[in-house]
Each structure stands twice: as structure tokens, then as C-alpha cells.
């Protein structure tokens, strides 16, 4: 349970970092970032698998790069649901998806390294 809360907070902080770097992508408050991270996690758990299966041929043809487009769509979808979380188009959503992937990759690596020490 503590790990889930930790990841939730890390994801909210990542959204705030991305909002400060990517133009057209914004989060008003930390509370909005927490809500957006929660809804994004739920969307990724419930809706993303369906989109992944429906777009599997394209994902295979692009060697998995289309997954970033799916992630961008999930971010845009969440922005339509959560107030205070704004995505002003596809390019900011795609850049945010790339940055969130990189941040997630780094935090997962750091967590794994701390568990081995």
C-alpha cells in the first residue's frame, strides 16, 4: 500500500515537472496533479489495454512507437475529465507522454537500485 501511495505522489510530481517544461501542458495545483495522476493511472489500467489491443497492428508496424501515441491520447482524455489539468493539443500530449515515460524509467531504476543496496 505504501508503494502505491509513493508512486502516486511521484507521478503527481512528474506531472508538475512536465507542466513546467512542456508548453501547452499545465497543472494548476499539486492537488490537481494528484487527481490527474490518479485518473491517469485508472485510465491506463482500464482504458489503455483496449486501445492497445485495437491498435496492435499499427503498434507492431511502428515497432512499439505507436504506444506513445496511445499514452498521449490517455493524457488528453484525462485532461478532458480533470479540471485544472490542461493539454492544448496533440503535440503537448505527445511530449508529455515522452517525458513521463523518461521520468518513470528513471524513478523505476532508482527504486530498483535502492532495493538492491
Secondary structure, 3 states (H helix, E strand, C coil): CHHHHHHHHHHHHHHHHHHHHCCCEEECCHHHHHHHHHHHHHHHHHCHHHHHHHCHHHHHHCCCCHHHHHHHHHHHHHHHHCCCEEECCHHHHHHHHHHHHHHHHHHHHHHHHHHHC
